[in-house]
Amino acid sequence: MKKKLIIIGAAIIAAPLIMSFCGFYVSKADGTLKNKTSQVILVRDGNKTVITMYNDFKGDTKDFAMVVPVPVVLKKDDIKVVDQSIFQRLNDYSAPRLVEYWDQNPCYGNEALMDKALSGKVAGVQLNEVVVSSAYKKKETVKIEAKYLVGEYDILILSAKESSGLKDWLNENGYKIPANAEEVLEPYIKSNLKFFVVKVNEKEKQKLNNNFLRPIQINFNSPKFMLPIRLGMANADGDQDLIVYAFTRKGRIECTNYRNADMATDKNVPLFIQKNFNSFYGNLFNHQWNNEDKAVAFLEYAWDVSPQNYYHCDPCIATAPSEQDLIQSGVWWLGNKDWSDYSDVDNQEEDNGSKNVHFTRLHFRYNRRSFPQDLQFQVTPNTATFQARYIITHPATGDLSCDAGKKYLQELKQRRKKELATLSALTGTNINNWQDDATAKNDEETNPEVQYATLLPQVKSDSGQQKNLPAGMIIISAVLLGGAGLMRWKGIV
Amino acid sequence: MFFAPLFKDARYFQIIFQCEFLAYGILSLGWNAEWGLYLTYLAVSIATQLVAETMLSRVKNNTYPTANKIKNGLPSAIISSLGLCLLLKTNDLSIAALAAFISIASKYIIRINGKHIFNPSALGIVAAVLLTGNAWISPGQWGSGAVILFSVLCLGFIITTKVQKSDTSIAFLGTFGGLLFIRQVMFLGWSIDFFVQSISTGSLLLFSFFMITDPKTTPNHAAARIVWAMLVAAISFYLTTFKFINAAPIWVLVAMQPLVPLLDKFFKANNFSWIKYNRHYVSRKKTYKAVVIPKQ
């Protein structure tokens, strides 16, 4: 019985860094199924943070405006517009992936291996936006700290003394602020945050002659490592997805005020998932998110992507971000230092000269109820790699009438039943909901005995399992107390 | 109390509860159970304890430690190692071993007036993070589910009342929570759920009920203890709120522990002993008095 590729797979899982294996990939999930998905690149080292905000505003650019609370008054050099395509590259590269393996026919020698590539869909994104229509006017409680023109954007940095003044100012200047935003503006003002206010400069926009808005990148020095999400929630109905691509020198980032959880990974799933991997991952994410009580940061990817590090992925589902992409994303320590630039001369962060880059991809789905606070992060020295990876295995083809072949079919049957059960557990859907996918014709399967459609009725749906916490805790308590009691009774303690 | 007859030594309760937290994390919060890490903490802690105990006996009396002495020391070593399991993360087992070693060795090396100064697990954590830079604390690992809030409060309280130091927990949590409330809700104007999110993190509650309460490393005198706990809380609040330092209470605790011998000097009270309900302990005291008094 040969299962060469599966064994290779197991070795990779055990030692991802030593043995890398680029090639057998099929598809990637964009991981973004909600209409409202924001994407943000965070780069952090020492006290310096670079935030890049993706912008896929789809309406008339005159109607676009954005308000972001920032800890300091930004200088003009601290604000840039960057190439939109880096988001696509980062998303493609770090998205959850489906890996494909082929069984070998135990009755014959090697079958040719092939790999197929299906492309994922582009993530839909919307940042905290408000509607704008007229020109600026000044009011006493609101101070315009700075005013810049950067790329196609008019940028104002505001500070305010009280929230109602700021709210009035924004409303009077045509930034339509939602009614309940005031509850967030006040704490922001009192925390001494500034407001980074952006709208589109039509003249500059026309010069560019493109029909999208480029991402805005800001950088600043502050011990605060956080991402304001509350202001965006104020005008959002329901759940919003946020994907954070983070780059640090040391290791993974972690959320400090919400729970971090690894996305379910390295699961063997049925072959038919290949046809609709995006909807599979969507169901899976939704189920895991509900299971983890929603207030959670999901880790979808973590890897050392330093330019000098050859092994970037396992397997690669897209070209690794180049050094240039990383520099564009704001990884300043990769670029050549501009020695004529003295602006960071009083930076306290030490430049240890390391060119390491660690990439973390976190996926949030937030709403006002589960996420009362802005997201706070920390950089950890954790360099362990992680990817959300799902495995499909093609059955052997050809004549399987030899003894080994019969044994193989039995094993295949068991394996496929297990795959179906895993699918049901991961997505929380009743196994019968997959009937259509399973019965769809699959030309690779010649033996009707081992087809998913045949096996499906034999697999009991075990959705709604997990959540065994209270029972589990009671049992553990009982065992511990019982054990302790016994030890006491026997005079051991 | 229901549990009262089960153990005379409250540390056994503490071990049980810490095991439960670990089980909660692994079973329900889906932590990757790093058994190698946990075993390293446990093995190195116990080994260090045994070696230190033996060395102490050899040097002092030129004997080997008695079975009782060893039995008395083991629960402390287990508690320290469980504290490390629950709070300190590292991917490097040698760092884990170092942390466990520092935890236990500090109890024997850094002593004033027969009391060790540092809380073993807190010192182990701080030393590992500071010295190696390759270990970290994950304040976000617990989340803020109501389950953990409830269970930590209840379980923690039982322990602390057993050793009569619930005053430390209350003083710390009250001050820290109170200051946060004043800052976040009353001053900044955040809604209540913002504040609840801040204080219901498992790490903070675990610290309040299982770390700062260690009676061996807090002042003996009740008033001094309360003031000291409040001071720890106030500094932690300042560092958390204005300096954005994660897991500040643990750092502050270690920094404030050298103050304890000083407070003990000015506020006289009896040293704490874990086995306070032990009959032998009491009767030996009585015999001692009975022998001494007739001689005068």
Interface residues (C-beta under 8 A of the other chain):
Chain A: E183 E186 P187 K190 S191 P223 K224 F225 E254 C255 T256 N257 Y258 R259 N260 A261 D262 E292 D293 A295 V296 A297 P372 Q373 Q376 Q378 T380 P381 N382 T383 A384 L469 G472 M473 I476 S477 L480 L481 A484 G485 R488 V493
Chain B: L6 F7 D9 Y12 I16 C19 E20 A23 Y24 L27 S28 L29 G30 N32 K71 K89 N91 G133 N134 A135 W136 S138 P139 G140 Q141 W142 G143 S144 G145 V147 S151 Q184 F187 L188 G189 W190 S191 D193 F194 V196 Q197 S198 T201 K243 F244 N246
